[in-house]
């Protein structure tokens, strides 16, 4: 399940080099690879920020051979998400390749008939990971029972206030009829404050579920983690990410007392810069 290839994936077919770019901040690296290749180059992937299809190939195989998509797109138009721009209109894929890591951006937007087929095709795997954050309000009793036929991990998304009851209800339903192996993605650094983000992360913890903080990246980000939202500091973003993504180890430490080696270094830089400004 953890066979993800970090960064850009490349493969050659004859004299053609294919480059799959997962993030916008890797485009400079992709262009350098392309410039150094003596032959035809085909660049695709989410990083190019437009729909791209490499005919005859499934790029996700080169990022993780255990992963698959059974649908593409998402009917929602969330301001922080590039999926509609990259993947176009939501659609079910009739000829998808069954694999145990399901990466659909909104699987539950599909018809129950499609979901039924997906579950039936996944029964041959000893474990299934629904890798993307499922939309909680679409997690019905029927879906919960279908997923319950699998040995699986389920992940939901809690990106903003106003959806907390739907997320809590989905977690309760999942525990009763599907699995207790549950995680929740939580977007931070997007139209929120540090206190707001922490309140959502702590609410997830109060439900007995590990939160998975996701730091917001602008859709056209040229460098990873360069963006700092109003009301935040880079130090606060890094500290929150480090603490809540490692709760198995950090939970005995109160958040306000949590400082690790990297935090010390970041704080030292901040103090130095602050003193330079004063002088």
C-alpha positions in Angstrom: 0.0 0.0 0.0 3.0 2.3 0.6 4.6 1.7 -2.8 4.2 5.3 -3.9 7.0 6.6 -6.1 7.8 10.0 -4.7 7.8 12.9 -7.2 7.9 12.6 -11.0 7.5 9.3 -12.7 9.1 8.6 -16.1 9.2 5.7 -18.5 10.4 5.2 -22.1 8.6 3.6 -25.0 10.9 3.4 -28.0 12.3 6.9 -28.5 9.5 8.6 -26.6 9.9 9.6 -22.9 6.8 9.9 -20.9 6.8 12.2 -17.8 4.0 12.2 -15.2 4.1 15.2 -13.0 2.0 15.0 -9.8 2.4 18.6 -8.5 2.8 22.0 -10.1 6.0 22.7 -8.1 7.7 19.8 -9.9 7.2 21.3 -13.4 10.7 22.9 -13.4 12.3 19.6 -12.7 10.1 18.0 -15.4 11.2 20.6 -18.0 14.9 19.9 -17.2 14.3 16.1 -17.7 12.6 16.8 -21.0 15.3 19.2 -22.2 18.0 16.6 -21.5 16.2 13.8 -23.4 17.2 13.2 -27.0 13.9 12.2 -28.5 10.1 12.9 -28.2 8.8 13.9 -24.8 5.2 13.7 -23.6 4.5 15.5 -20.3 1.2 14.8 -18.4 -0.2 14.5 -15.0 -2.0 16.8 -12.5 1.1 19.1 -12.4 0.3 20.5 -15.8 -3.0 21.8 -14.5 -5.1 20.7 -17.4 -6.7 17.4 -18.6 -4.1 15.1 -20.0 -4.4 11.6 -21.4 -1.5 9.4 -22.4 -3.1 7.0 -24.8 -2.4 3.3 -24.0 -0.9 4.1 -20.6 -2.1 4.4 -17.1 0.4 6.8 -15.4 -0.6 5.9 -11.9 1.0 2.5 -12.5 4.3 4.2 -12.5 3.5 6.1 -9.3 2.1 3.1 -7.4 1.3 -0.3 -9.2 -1.2 -1.1 -6.5 -3.3 2.1 -7.1 -6.2 2.7 -9.5 -9.0 5.1 -10.5 -12.5 3.8 -11.1 -13.9 7.3 -11.7 -12.5 10.7 -12.8 -13.5 14.2 -11.8 -15.7 15.5 -9.0 -19.1 17.2 -9.2 -18.2 19.6 -6.4 -16.4 22.9 -7.1 -14.4 23.4 -3.9 -12.2 26.5 -4.1 -9.1 24.8 -2.8 -9.3 21.8 -5.2 -7.9 21.5 -8.7 -9.7 18.2 -9.6 -12.5 19.7 -11.8 -9.9 21.7 -13.8 -7.5 18.8 -14.2 -9.9 15.9 -14.7 -13.0 17.6 -16.2 -16.6 16.5 -15.6 -17.2 13.6 -13.3 -17.5 10.3 -15.0 -17.4 6.6 -14.3 -14.6 4.6 -16.0 -16.0 1.3 -17.5 -12.7 -0.3 -18.2 -10.8 0.5 -15.0 -8.1 -1.8 -13.6 -9.0 -3.3 -10.2 -6.4 -2.6 -7.6 -6.4 -2.4 -3.8 -5.5 1.3 -3.5 -8.6 3.3 -4.7 -7.7 6.9 -5.6 -11.0 8.2 -6.9 -11.4 11.9 -6.0 -15.1 11.3 -5.3 -16.0 7.7 -5.6 -19.3 8.2 -3.8 -20.5 10.5 -6.5 -20.9 7.4 -8.7 -24.0 5.4 -9.0 -24.6 2.6 -6.6 -24.4 0.3 -9.6 -20.8 1.4 -10.3 -19.9 1.2 -6.6 -21.4 -2.3 -6.4 -19.2 -3.3 -9.3 -16.1 -1.8 -7.7 -16.7 -3.6 -4.5 -17.2 -6.9 -6.3 -13.9 -6.5 -8.2 -12.0 -5.6 -5.0 -13.1 -8.7 -3.1 -10.1 -10.6 -4.5 -7.7 -8.4 -2.5 -6.9 -9.2 1.2 -7.0 -5.5 2.0 -8.4 -2.4 0.3 -7.5 1.2 1.0 -9.9 3.9 0.0 -7.1 6.4 -0.3 -8.9 9.7 -0.9 -11.2 11.5 1.4 -14.7 10.1 0.9 -17.5 12.7 0.9 -19.2 12.0 4.2 -22.7 13.1 3.2 -22.7 10.5 0.4 -21.8 7.7 2.8 -25.2 6.0 3.0 -26.2 2.8 4.7 -26.2 1.0 1.4 -22.6 2.2 0.7 -21.5 1.3 4.2 -22.8 -2.2 3.9 -21.2 -2.7 0.5 -17.8 -1.5 1.8 -18.4 -3.7 4.8 -18.0 -6.7 2.5 -14.3 -5.8 2.2 -11.4 -5.8 4.7 -10.7 -2.1 4.2 -9.5 1.3 5.5 -11.9 4.2 5.0 -10.9 7.9 4.9 -13.2 10.8 5.1 -12.6 14.5 4.6 -13.4 17.3 7.0 -12.2 20.5 5.3 -14.5 23.2 6.8 -17.0 23.9 9.5 -20.6 23.1 8.5 -19.8 19.5 7.6 -18.8 18.3 11.0 -22.2 16.5 11.7 -22.1 14.7 8.4 -18.5 13.6 9.1 -19.4 12.4 12.6 -22.5 10.5 11.3 -20.4 8.9 8.6 -17.8 7.8 11.1 -20.4 6.3 13.4 -22.1 4.5 10.5 -18.7 3.2 9.2 -17.9 1.8 12.7 -21.2 0.0 12.9 -21.4 -1.4 9.3 -18.0 -1.2 7.6 -14.8 -1.0 9.6 -13.2 0.7 12.5 -10.0 1.4 10.5 -10.9 5.1 9.8 -8.9 8.2 9.2 -10.0 11.8 8.5 -8.2 14.3 6.2 -8.3 17.8 7.6 -7.4 20.8 5.4 -5.5 23.5 7.2 -4.2 26.9 6.1 -7.1 27.7 3.8 -9.5 30.4 4.9 -9.0 29.5 8.5 -6.9 30.5 11.5 -4.6 28.4 13.6 -7.2 28.2 16.4 -9.9 27.2 13.9 -7.7 24.5 12.4 -6.7 23.1 15.8 -10.4 23.0 16.8 -11.2 20.8 13.8 -8.2 18.6 14.4 -9.1 18.2 18.1 -12.8 17.5 17.3 -11.6 14.6 15.0 -9.5 13.3 17.9 -12.5 13.5 20.2 -14.3 11.1 17.9 -11.6 8.6 18.5 -10.1 8.9 15.0 -6.6 10.0 13.9 -6.7 13.2 11.9 -4.5 13.6 8.9 -3.7 17.3 8.5 -3.3 18.5 4.9 -1.5 21.8 4.4 -3.2 23.9 1.7 -1.2 24.5 -1.5 -2.4 27.1 -4.1 -3.4 25.5 -7.4 -0.5 27.2 -9.2 2.1 26.7 -6.5 5.7 26.9 -7.8 7.2 25.7 -4.6 5.9 23.3 -2.0 4.8 24.8 1.3 5.8 28.3 0.1 2.2 29.7 0.6 1.4 31.1 4.1 -2.2 32.0 4.7 -3.2 35.3 6.3 -3.2 34.9 10.1 -0.6 32.1 10.0 3.2 31.8 10.2 5.3 29.2 8.5 6.3 28.1 12.0 2.7 27.5 13.1 1.9 25.6 9.9 4.9 23.3 10.3 4.4 22.7 14.0 0.7 21.8 13.5 1.5 19.5 10.6 4.3 17.8 12.6 2.3 17.4 15.7 -1.0 16.1 14.3 0.5 13.9 11.7 2.5 12.0 14.3 -0.1 11.7 17.1 0.9 8.0 17.7 4.1 9.5 19.2 3.2 13.1 20.1 -0.2 12.6 21.8 1.3 12.4 25.3 2.7 15.9 24.9 0.2 18.9 25.1 0.3 20.8 21.9 1.4 24.0 23.5 4.4 22.2 25.0 5.3 20.4 21.8 8.7 21.4 20.3 10.9 19.2 18.2 14.3 19.8 16.7 13.0 21.3 13.5 10.7 23.6 15.5 13.7 24.9 17.4 15.5 25.7 14.2 12.5 27.4 12.7 11.9 29.5 15.8 15.5 30.5 15.9 15.3 31.8 12.4 12.1 33.7 13.2 13.7 35.3 16.3 16.8 36.3 14.3 14.7 37.9 11.6 12.6 39.7 14.1 15.6 41.1 15.8 17.1 42.2 12.5 13.9 44.2 11.7 14.0 45.9 15.1 17.6 46.9 14.7 
